[in-house]
């Protein structure tokens, strides 16, 4: 298809999936195949309109249709059903509720060079204030971040040999997908999730459901303001891209000062090529940070410079092929 026509229609495909997730279509069909009529009755939808949405989802490969009955494809059962272990439904709802609206003001973000929270939602609250304002919003946001994080964490923890480390401290670790993956790979490793008090009940639920719960603890705190728990390996996953250099360099120095000699910092972010020619997903995420935050996605060279300013001299980069890449900075 012509690239221009494809891009014109791209948001329609996204919104089709977003709407089907929000309406509970994939959750309903996970119980059993159903006709459009039966599903519309169960979900209180307009029958003819529901059939049109179901047909659109089938055309996208999210549903299968046989003898007027619809059923989930394997992809839908894995990523779009809300109680699936690998679900991305939380991230989809987050994208639909916030990102979809923020991106509608991308042109203004480019004109002014600032995020669009006030323009979109009528308040200057940043992303985290918005999603931590009540327990339900916090839980939805954390589920979304967990689904996205689980796509990369198993690969990230194998990007470098981390077997020499004994105590991982994941700063802003949320649901613990990175510590869980790391403890599953490295049997001698224990981990601490250091995150805001509002995150603790959600994090503990995810930890308790893991096979390594006995080696992971949660400590409440703010990594910008509070002393960091002791460890020989710190982790920052999708944290650095949320802020500009003046805010993030002091945090990196704080991590450097807290580390013992030969300790390390493991960073997980989408790396932009040094010539900014790609990858497309990282450049799209860079624009996402423009409309959402005061941060941005960075190149390998920019990360090395940031880390050197913080005191690190041994910086290794690993492009994983997953949504997030890995950076390991060692304190010598």
ROVOVO-8900 format. One record per residue (C-alpha): residue number from 1; residue in one letter; x, y, z negated. Coordinates in nm, 4 decimals. Layout:
<atoms>
@i NUM aa a xx X yy Y zz Z
...
</atoms>
This chain:
<atoms>
@i 1 aa x xx 0.0000 yy 0.0000 zz 0.0000
@i 2 aa x xx 0.1150 yy 0.3536 zz 0.0701
@i 3 aa x xx 0.2948 yy 0.4766 zz -0.2433
@i 4 aa x xx 0.0873 yy 0.7947 zz -0.2596
@i 5 aa x xx -0.2433 yy 0.6049 zz -0.2461
@i 6 aa x xx -0.1131 yy 0.3585 zz -0.5016
@i 7 aa x xx -0.0241 yy 0.6385 zz -0.7432
@i 8 aa x xx -0.3586 yy 0.8101 zz -0.6885
@i 9 aa x xx -0.5358 yy 0.4937 zz -0.7980
@i 10 aa x xx -0.2944 yy 0.3854 zz -1.0735
@i 11 aa x xx -0.4802 yy 0.5599 zz -1.3556
@i 12 aa x xx -0.8046 yy 0.3912 zz -1.2488
@i 13 aa x xx -0.6539 yy 0.0488 zz -1.3066
@i 14 aa x xx -0.5191 yy 0.1509 zz -1.6468
@i 15 aa x xx -0.8512 yy 0.2989 zz -1.7549
@i 16 aa x xx -1.0369 yy -0.0148 zz -1.6421
@i 17 aa x xx -0.8252 yy -0.2261 zz -1.8770
@i 18 aa x xx -0.8448 yy 0.0349 zz -2.1547
@i 19 aa x xx -1.2252 yy 0.0418 zz -2.1390
@i 20 aa x xx -1.2580 yy -0.3369 zz -2.1356
@i 21 aa x xx -1.0363 yy -0.3660 zz -2.4440
@i 22 aa x xx -1.2209 yy -0.0900 zz -2.6313
@i 23 aa x xx -1.5595 yy -0.2440 zz -2.5502
@i 24 aa x xx -1.4482 yy -0.5813 zz -2.6868
@i 25 aa x xx -1.4911 yy -0.7697 zz -2.3593
@i 26 aa x xx -1.1784 yy -0.9842 zz -2.3889
@i 27 aa x xx -1.2490 yy -1.0648 zz -2.7543
@i 28 aa x xx -1.6013 yy -1.1734 zz -2.6638
@i 29 aa x xx -1.4920 yy -1.3894 zz -2.3717
@i 30 aa x xx -1.2261 yy -1.5615 zz -2.5811
@i 31 aa x xx -1.5064 yy -1.7457 zz -2.7621
@i 32 aa x xx -1.6517 yy -1.8904 zz -2.4396
@i 33 aa x xx -1.7099 yy -1.8015 zz -2.0733
@i 34 aa x xx -2.0185 yy -1.5852 zz -2.0273
@i 35 aa x xx -2.2305 yy -1.4267 zz -1.7577
@i 36 aa x xx -2.2458 yy -1.0509 zz -1.7255
@i 37 aa x xx -2.5999 yy -1.0610 zz -1.8597
@i 38 aa x xx -2.5080 yy -1.2542 zz -2.1740
@i 39 aa x xx -2.2019 yy -1.0425 zz -2.2409
@i 40 aa x xx -2.3969 yy -0.7193 zz -2.1919
@i 41 aa x xx -2.6549 yy -0.8355 zz -2.4462
@i 42 aa x xx -2.3870 yy -0.9345 zz -2.6973
@i 43 aa x xx -2.1978 yy -0.6052 zz -2.6671
@i 44 aa x xx -2.5011 yy -0.3810 zz -2.6068
@i 45 aa x xx -2.3869 yy -0.2696 zz -2.2612
@i 46 aa x xx -2.5781 yy -0.1749 zz -1.9494
@i 47 aa x xx -2.5962 yy -0.5049 zz -1.7594
@i 48 aa x xx -2.5331 yy -0.3809 zz -1.4051
@i 49 aa x xx -2.2538 yy -0.1484 zz -1.5167
@i 50 aa x xx -2.0944 yy -0.4260 zz -1.7253
@i 51 aa x xx -2.0960 yy -0.6541 zz -1.4201
@i 52 aa x xx -1.9120 yy -0.3882 zz -1.2211
@i 53 aa x xx -1.6471 yy -0.3544 zz -1.4924
@i 54 aa x xx -1.6112 yy -0.7329 zz -1.5179
@i 55 aa x xx -1.5649 yy -0.7652 zz -1.1424
@i 56 aa x xx -1.3021 yy -0.4912 zz -1.1521
@i 57 aa x xx -1.1155 yy -0.6741 zz -1.4302
@i 58 aa x xx -1.1304 yy -0.9950 zz -1.2269
@i 59 aa x xx -0.9845 yy -0.8135 zz -0.9255
@i 60 aa x xx -0.6951 yy -0.7018 zz -1.1477
@i 61 aa x xx -0.6217 yy -1.0596 zz -1.2570
@i 62 aa x xx -0.7436 yy -1.0075 zz -1.6133
@i 63 aa x xx -1.0554 yy -1.2263 zz -1.5762
@i 64 aa x xx -1.1599 yy -1.5259 zz -1.3689
@i 65 aa x xx -1.5101 yy -1.5584 zz -1.2245
@i 66 aa x xx -1.6754 yy -1.8947 zz -1.1526
@i 67 aa x xx -2.0461 yy -1.9438 zz -1.0774
@i 68 aa x xx -2.1308 yy -1.6006 zz -1.2227
@i 69 aa x xx -1.9459 yy -1.6740 zz -1.5467
@i 70 aa x xx -1.6376 yy -1.4800 zz -1.6530
@i 71 aa x xx -1.3473 yy -1.6123 zz -1.8565
@i 72 aa x xx -1.0181 yy -1.4661 zz -1.9778
@i 73 aa x xx -0.7024 yy -1.5346 zz -1.7824
@i 74 aa x xx -0.3981 yy -1.6500 zz -1.9746
@i 75 aa x xx -0.2600 yy -1.2950 zz -1.9645
@i 76 aa x xx -0.5786 yy -1.1561 zz -2.1191
@i 77 aa x xx -0.5881 yy -1.4237 zz -2.3890
@i 78 aa x xx -0.2260 yy -1.3516 zz -2.4796
@i 79 aa x xx -0.2096 yy -0.9727 zz -2.4657
@i 80 aa x xx -0.5637 yy -0.8312 zz -2.4660
@i 81 aa x xx -0.7454 yy -1.0339 zz -2.7331
@i 82 aa x xx -0.7167 yy -0.8461 zz -3.0605
@i 83 aa x xx -0.6313 yy -1.1417 zz -3.2856
@i 84 aa x xx -0.3700 yy -1.2933 zz -3.0546
@i 85 aa x xx -0.0250 yy -1.3178 zz -3.2114
@i 86 aa x xx 0.1205 yy -1.1283 zz -2.9119
@i 87 aa x xx -0.1623 yy -0.8805 zz -2.8629
@i 88 aa x xx -0.1050 yy -0.5389 zz -2.7115
@i 89 aa x xx -0.4616 yy -0.4308 zz -2.7834
@i 90 aa x xx -0.3485 yy -0.1863 zz -3.0523
@i 91 aa x xx -0.1042 yy -0.0193 zz -2.8145
@i 92 aa x xx -0.3741 yy -0.0076 zz -2.5474
@i 93 aa x xx -0.6183 yy 0.1641 zz -2.7845
@i 94 aa x xx -0.3448 yy 0.4077 zz -2.8880
@i 95 aa x xx -0.2735 yy 0.4790 zz -2.5212
@i 96 aa x xx -0.6425 yy 0.5310 zz -2.4476
@i 97 aa x xx -0.7201 yy 0.7464 zz -2.7512
@i 98 aa x xx -0.4120 yy 0.9678 zz -2.7393
@i 99 aa x xx -0.1656 yy 0.9241 zz -2.4549
@i 100 aa x xx -0.4293 yy 0.9300 zz -2.1815
@i 101 aa x xx -0.5477 yy 1.2708 zz -2.3033
@i 102 aa x xx -0.2010 yy 1.4113 zz -2.3739
@i 103 aa x xx -0.0840 yy 1.3200 zz -2.0252
@i 104 aa x xx -0.3688 yy 1.5205 zz -1.8726
@i 105 aa x xx -0.1688 yy 1.8285 zz -1.9811
@i 106 aa x xx 0.1679 yy 1.7178 zz -1.8428
@i 107 aa x xx 0.1800 yy 2.0196 zz -1.6119
@i 108 aa x xx 0.1528 yy 2.2549 zz -1.9112
@i 109 aa x xx 0.4196 yy 2.0568 zz -2.0988
@i 110 aa x xx 0.6558 yy 2.1065 zz -1.8043
@i 111 aa x xx 0.5756 yy 2.4785 zz -1.7872
@i 112 aa x xx 0.6305 yy 2.5359 zz -2.1578
@i 113 aa x xx 0.8696 yy 2.2545 zz -2.2562
@i 114 aa x xx 0.6677 yy 2.1468 zz -2.5589
@i 115 aa x xx 0.4356 yy 1.8674 zz -2.6664
@i 116 aa x xx 0.0609 yy 1.8890 zz -2.6124
@i 117 aa x xx -0.0857 yy 1.7941 zz -2.9518
@i 118 aa x xx -0.2357 yy 2.1339 zz -3.0284
@i 119 aa x xx -0.3744 yy 2.1782 zz -2.6781
@i 120 aa x xx -0.5251 yy 1.8276 zz -2.6714
@i 121 aa x xx -0.6511 yy 1.7776 zz -3.0253
@i 122 aa x xx -0.6850 yy 2.1322 zz -3.1550
@i 123 aa x xx -0.4178 yy 2.0891 zz -3.4210
@i 124 aa x xx -0.0401 yy 2.1208 zz -3.4324
@i 125 aa x xx -0.0134 yy 1.7869 zz -3.6159
@i 126 aa x xx 0.2553 yy 1.5705 zz -3.4655
@i 127 aa x xx 0.1998 yy 1.2102 zz -3.3672
@i 128 aa x xx 0.2795 yy 1.0628 zz -3.7087
@i 129 aa x xx 0.0629 yy 1.3079 zz -3.9030
@i 130 aa x xx -0.2209 yy 1.2267 zz -3.6651
@i 131 aa x xx -0.1937 yy 0.8506 zz -3.7037
@i 132 aa x xx -0.1168 yy 0.8391 zz -4.0742
@i 133 aa x xx -0.4173 yy 1.0544 zz -4.1689
@i 134 aa x xx -0.6298 yy 0.7582 zz -4.2846
@i 135 aa x xx -0.5816 yy 0.3825 zz -4.3423
@i 136 aa x xx -0.7765 yy 0.2751 zz -4.0315
@i 137 aa x xx -0.5781 yy 0.4992 zz -3.7970
@i 138 aa x xx -0.2531 yy 0.3904 zz -3.9606
@i 139 aa x xx -0.3414 yy 0.0222 zz -3.9172
@i 140 aa x xx -0.4361 yy 0.0686 zz -3.5508
@i 141 aa x xx -0.1176 yy 0.2617 zz -3.4795
@i 142 aa x xx 0.1018 yy 0.0073 zz -3.6566
@i 143 aa x xx -0.0638 yy -0.2817 zz -3.4715
@i 144 aa x xx 0.0072 yy -0.1013 zz -3.1457
@i 145 aa x xx 0.3718 yy -0.0447 zz -3.2328
@i 146 aa x xx 0.4016 yy -0.4075 zz -3.3418
@i 147 aa x xx 0.2689 yy -0.5411 zz -3.0121
@i 148 aa x xx 0.5091 yy -0.3288 zz -2.8124
@i 149 aa x xx 0.8010 yy -0.4025 zz -3.0442
@i 150 aa x xx 0.7522 yy -0.7785 zz -3.0233
@i 151 aa x xx 0.8234 yy -0.7604 zz -2.6495
@i 152 aa x xx 1.1832 yy -0.6575 zz -2.7200
@i 153 aa x xx 1.2879 yy -0.7550 zz -3.0728
@i 154 aa x xx 1.3697 yy -1.1231 zz -3.0025
@i 155 aa x xx 1.6013 yy -1.0077 zz -2.7230
@i 156 aa x xx 1.7477 yy -0.7145 zz -2.9174
@i 157 aa x xx 1.8667 yy -0.9305 zz -3.2084
@i 158 aa x xx 2.0569 yy -1.1528 zz -2.9627
@i 159 aa x xx 2.2122 yy -0.8660 zz -2.7655
@i 160 aa x xx 2.5129 yy -0.8656 zz -2.9998
@i 161 aa x xx 2.6523 yy -1.1219 zz -3.2426
@i 162 aa x xx 2.5113 yy -1.0025 zz -3.5742
@i 163 aa x xx 2.6071 yy -1.3131 zz -3.7736
@i 164 aa x xx 2.8740 yy -1.1282 zz -3.9760
@i 165 aa x xx 2.6138 yy -0.9020 zz -4.1366
@i 166 aa x xx 2.4307 yy -0.9968 zz -4.4538
@i 167 aa x xx 2.1765 yy -0.7219 zz -4.5207
@i 168 aa x xx 1.9735 yy -0.5477 zz -4.2503
@i 169 aa x xx 1.7886 yy -0.2276 zz -4.3433
@i 170 aa x xx 1.5300 yy -0.1312 zz -4.0821
@i 171 aa x xx 1.4573 yy 0.2409 zz -4.1133
@i 172 aa x xx 1.0996 yy 0.3143 zz -4.0160
@i 173 aa x xx 1.0626 yy -0.0600 zz -3.9640
@i 174 aa x xx 0.6823 yy -0.0642 zz -3.9657
@i 175 aa x xx 0.5455 yy -0.4160 zz -3.9370
@i 176 aa x xx 0.8921 yy -0.5707 zz -3.9515
@i 177 aa x xx 0.9031 yy -0.7267 zz -3.6048
@i 178 aa x xx 1.2781 yy -0.6564 zz -3.5764
@i 179 aa x xx 1.3774 yy -0.7894 zz -3.9239
@i 180 aa x xx 1.1545 yy -1.0925 zz -3.8732
@i 181 aa x xx 1.3188 yy -1.1708 zz -3.5394
@i 182 aa x xx 1.6666 yy -1.1120 zz -3.6845
@i 183 aa x xx 1.6111 yy -1.3331 zz -3.9887
@i 184 aa x xx 1.4771 yy -1.6100 zz -3.7655
@i 185 aa x xx 1.7988 yy -1.6040 zz -3.5590
@i 186 aa x xx 2.0489 yy -1.5458 zz -3.8435
@i 187 aa x xx 1.9828 yy -1.7782 zz -4.1407
@i 188 aa x xx 2.2222 yy -1.5960 zz -4.3760
@i 189 aa x xx 2.0639 yy -1.2553 zz -4.3177
@i 190 aa x xx 1.8220 yy -1.0830 zz -4.5514
@i 191 aa x xx 1.6370 yy -0.7641 zz -4.4641
@i 192 aa x xx 1.4708 yy -0.4564 zz -4.6069
@i 193 aa x xx 1.2031 yy -0.2523 zz -4.4328
@i 194 aa x xx 1.2274 yy 0.1129 zz -4.5374
@i 195 aa x xx 0.9156 yy 0.3051 zz -4.4398
@i 196 aa x xx 0.6496 yy 0.5396 zz -4.5706
@i 197 aa x xx 0.4220 yy 0.4253 zz -4.8569
@i 198 aa x xx 0.1174 yy 0.4327 zz -4.6250
@i 199 aa x xx 0.2797 yy 0.1617 zz -4.4136
@i 200 aa x xx 0.3499 yy -0.0783 zz -4.7002
@i 201 aa x xx 0.0191 yy -0.2745 zz -4.7127
@i 202 aa x xx 0.0265 yy -0.3328 zz -4.3364
@i 203 aa x xx 0.3932 yy -0.4253 zz -4.3346
@i 204 aa x xx 0.3513 yy -0.6733 zz -4.6186
@i 205 aa x xx 0.0716 yy -0.8511 zz -4.4294
@i 206 aa x xx 0.2940 yy -0.9039 zz -4.1272
@i 207 aa x xx 0.5883 yy -1.0124 zz -4.3434
@i 208 aa x xx 0.3798 yy -1.2629 zz -4.5380
@i 209 aa x xx 0.2598 yy -1.4252 zz -4.2156
@i 210 aa x xx 0.6159 yy -1.4811 zz -4.0931
@i 211 aa x xx 0.8367 yy -1.7852 zz -4.1443
@i 212 aa x xx 1.1065 yy -1.5730 zz -4.3138
@i 213 aa x xx 0.8971 yy -1.3844 zz -4.5706
@i 214 aa x xx 1.1242 yy -1.4916 zz -4.8567
@i 215 aa x xx 1.4171 yy -1.2977 zz -4.7042
@i 216 aa x xx 1.2410 yy -0.9691 zz -4.6275
@i 217 aa x xx 1.1383 yy -0.6957 zz -4.8715
@i 218 aa x xx 0.9680 yy -0.3595 zz -4.8319
@i 219 aa x xx 1.0963 yy -0.0402 zz -4.9931
@i 220 aa x xx 0.8866 yy 0.2751 zz -4.9681
@i 221 aa x xx 1.0553 yy 0.6002 zz -4.8733
@i 222 aa x xx 1.1234 yy 0.8685 zz -4.6141
@i 223 aa x xx 1.4537 yy 0.8168 zz -4.4337
@i 224 aa x xx 1.4914 yy 1.1892 zz -4.3723
@i 225 aa x xx 1.4497 yy 1.2851 zz -4.7376
@i 226 aa x xx 1.5258 yy 0.9881 zz -4.9612
@i 227 aa x xx 1.8457 yy 0.7909 zz -5.0326
@i 228 aa x xx 1.8762 yy 0.4885 zz -4.8049
@i 229 aa x xx 1.8698 yy 0.1344 zz -4.9454
@i 230 aa x xx 2.2115 yy -0.0303 zz -4.9348
@i 231 aa x xx 2.3006 yy -0.2593 zz -4.6472
@i 232 aa x xx 2.5763 yy -0.3412 zz -4.4011
@i 233 aa x xx 2.3543 yy -0.3205 zz -4.0913
@i 234 aa x xx 2.1005 yy -0.0444 zz -4.0364
@i 235 aa x xx 1.8415 yy -0.0377 zz -3.7613
@i 236 aa x xx 1.6560 yy 0.2454 zz -3.5870
@i 237 aa x xx 1.3952 yy 0.1222 zz -3.3407
@i 238 aa x xx 1.2158 yy 0.3822 zz -3.1293
@i 239 aa x xx 1.3012 yy 0.6466 zz -3.3879
@i 240 aa x xx 1.5744 yy 0.8562 zz -3.2282
@i 241 aa x xx 1.3650 yy 0.9348 zz -2.9205
@i 242 aa x xx 1.1038 yy 1.1091 zz -3.1380
@i 243 aa x xx 1.3235 yy 1.4090 zz -3.2241
@i 244 aa x xx 1.5706 yy 1.6546 zz -3.0758
@i 245 aa x xx 1.9446 yy 1.6486 zz -3.1487
@i 246 aa x xx 1.9439 yy 1.8973 zz -3.4414
@i 247 aa x xx 1.6994 yy 1.6739 zz -3.6287
@i 248 aa x xx 1.8512 yy 1.3385 zz -3.5391
@i 249 aa x xx 2.2275 yy 1.4020 zz -3.5837
@i 250 aa x xx 2.1953 yy 1.4570 zz -3.9624
@i 251 aa x xx 2.0042 yy 1.1270 zz -3.9876
@i 252 aa x xx 2.2794 yy 0.9445 zz -3.7992
@i 253 aa x xx 2.5403 yy 1.1004 zz -4.0291
@i 254 aa x xx 2.3346 yy 0.9895 zz -4.3278
@i 255 aa x xx 2.3384 yy 0.6324 zz -4.1959
@i 256 aa x xx 2.7116 yy 0.6516 zz -4.1264
@i 257 aa x xx 2.7832 yy 0.7730 zz -4.4814
@i 258 aa x xx 2.5672 yy 0.4943 zz -4.6312
@i 259 aa x xx 2.7425 yy 0.2160 zz -4.4390
@i 260 aa x xx 3.0438 yy 0.0269 zz -4.5722
@i 261 aa x xx 3.3559 yy -0.0037 zz -4.3569
@i 262 aa x xx 3.2800 yy -0.2253 zz -4.0533
@i 263 aa x xx 2.9074 yy -0.1854 zz -4.1128
@i 264 aa x xx 2.6946 yy -0.1018 zz -3.8117
@i 265 aa x xx 2.3857 yy 0.0706 zz -3.6795
@i 266 aa x xx 2.1617 yy -0.1124 zz -3.4306
@i 267 aa x xx 1.9528 yy 0.1181 zz -3.2103
@i 268 aa x xx 1.6633 yy 0.0103 zz -2.9892
@i 269 aa x xx 1.5541 yy 0.2576 zz -2.7234
@i 270 aa x xx 1.4788 yy 0.2776 zz -2.3508
@i 271 aa x xx 1.8078 yy 0.3886 zz -2.1940
@i 272 aa x xx 1.8077 yy 0.6208 zz -1.8928
@i 273 aa x xx 2.0816 yy 0.5736 zz -1.6339
@i 274 aa x xx 2.3591 yy 0.8309 zz -1.6700
@i 275 aa x xx 2.2713 yy 0.9813 zz -1.3297
@i 276 aa x xx 1.9005 yy 0.9792 zz -1.4312
@i 277 aa x xx 1.8086 yy 0.7714 zz -1.1259
@i 278 aa x xx 1.6112 yy 0.5228 zz -1.3350
@i 279 aa x xx 1.4867 yy 0.2930 zz -1.4587
@i 280 aa x xx 1.1340 yy 0.4075 zz -1.3810
@i 281 aa x xx 0.9951 yy 0.2807 zz -1.7141
@i 282 aa x xx 1.2530 yy 0.4846 zz -1.9098
@i 283 aa x xx 1.1854 yy 0.8000 zz -1.7094
@i 284 aa x xx 0.8103 yy 0.7573 zz -1.7575
@i 285 aa x xx 0.8720 yy 0.7133 zz -2.1291
@i 286 aa x xx 1.0830 yy 1.0289 zz -2.1207
@i 287 aa x xx 0.7809 yy 1.2229 zz -1.9915
@i 288 aa x xx 0.5703 yy 1.0497 zz -2.2553
@i 289 aa x xx 0.7985 yy 1.1904 zz -2.5233
@i 290 aa x xx 0.7634 yy 1.5344 zz -2.3665
@i 291 aa x xx 0.3847 yy 1.5383 zz -2.4093
@i 292 aa x xx 0.3880 yy 1.3561 zz -2.7479
@i 293 aa x xx 0.6894 yy 1.4683 zz -2.9492
@i 294 aa x xx 0.9849 yy 1.7033 zz -2.9727
@i 295 aa x xx 1.2178 yy 1.4243 zz -2.8552
@i 296 aa x xx 1.3231 yy 1.2530 zz -2.5348
@i 297 aa x xx 1.4789 yy 0.9403 zz -2.3894
@i 298 aa x xx 1.8561 yy 0.9588 zz -2.3508
@i 299 aa x xx 2.1350 yy 0.8184 zz -2.1356
@i 300 aa x xx 2.4181 yy 0.5899 zz -2.2492
@i 301 aa x xx 2.6552 yy 0.8870 zz -2.2464
@i 302 aa x xx 2.4168 yy 1.0948 zz -2.4575
@i 303 aa x xx 2.3854 yy 0.8185 zz -2.7163
@i 304 aa x xx 2.7604 yy 0.7756 zz -2.7352
@i 305 aa x xx 2.8015 yy 1.1498 zz -2.7874
@i 306 aa x xx 2.5333 yy 1.1585 zz -3.0582
@i 307 aa x xx 2.6920 yy 0.8673 zz -3.2423
@i 308 aa x xx 3.0429 yy 1.0085 zz -3.2144
@i 309 aa x xx 2.9176 yy 1.3377 zz -3.3613
@i 310 aa x xx 2.7852 yy 1.1342 zz -3.6539
@i 311 aa x xx 3.1251 yy 0.9656 zz -3.7104
@i 312 aa x xx 3.0966 yy 0.6375 zz -3.5166
@i 313 aa x xx 3.3846 yy 0.5549 zz -3.2851
@i 314 aa x xx 3.2990 yy 0.2008 zz -3.1699
@i 315 aa x xx 2.9789 yy 0.2146 zz -2.9625
@i 316 aa x xx 2.8574 yy -0.0787 zz -2.7531
@i 317 aa x xx 2.5674 yy -0.0750 zz -2.5064
@i 318 aa x xx 2.3587 yy -0.3698 zz -2.3905
@i 319 aa x xx 2.0837 yy -0.3398 zz -2.1312
@i 320 aa x xx 1.8462 yy -0.6192 zz -2.2205
@i 321 aa x xx 1.5975 yy -0.6318 zz -1.9322
@i 322 aa x xx 1.3236 yy -0.5974 zz -2.1975
@i 323 aa x xx 1.1298 yy -0.2721 zz -2.2512
@i 324 aa x xx 1.3967 yy -0.1588 zz -2.4986
@i 325 aa x xx 1.7755 yy -0.1689 zz -2.4720
@i 326 aa x xx 2.0289 yy -0.2125 zz -2.7533
@i 327 aa x xx 2.3083 yy 0.0065 zz -2.8865
@i 328 aa x xx 2.5452 yy -0.1095 zz -3.1613
@i 329 aa x xx 2.7596 yy 0.1507 zz -3.3344
@i 330 aa x xx 3.0229 yy 0.0216 zz -3.5803
@i 331 aa x xx 3.1808 yy 0.2243 zz -3.8602
@i 332 aa x xx 3.5570 yy 0.1786 zz -3.8439
</atoms>
